[in-house]
Amino acid sequence: MRKKKKAVPVSELARHQNFCAVCHHPQRDAIEREFVEWTPTSRIAREFHINRKSLPRHAYITGLVAKRDRNLKVALAKLILVGMTARKVSPAVTVQAIAVYSRLNARGEWVNRSETVSMNELFEKMTREEALAYAESGTLPSWFLQAIGRTGGEGESNAGV
């Protein structure tokens, strides 16, 4: 995990703005939007005719790097699209990108999703014969165990249900 960087001092920002080609570019908003949307800096530099080294410096000083980092879903979506259409990305990488994408919320934060199963609902689905077998010997039907197994974490036991 990256260390949090301190805010750029106002004097450094003012100095930057005086000399920065991106700050004075007529299409600054478009350049910044492309950067935040994970367009490669070399492509942005080529398209907007700016020095490729000036964009990362501008992005750091103006806080765009942090904004782009929170926008991981866009990068993953592009990776998934390339993997599914152009076949330039291995299937394993595409699947992993989809898995990560599904765990990020709109703010780019990791969300652990969990599933719950109502045990009462499962017992209500038992046939009369399955309920009698459970009452007499404690034997649960295989479909019942499979339903519980889908929700249990690694290493969790279904014993004592």
PyMOL commands that set and color helices and strands:
alter all, ss='L'
color gray80, all
select helices_A, chain A and resi 10-19+28-36+41-48+54-62+64-69+72-85+91-102+119-124+128-137+142-151
alter helices_A, ss='H'
color red, helices_A
deselect
rebuild
show_as cartoon
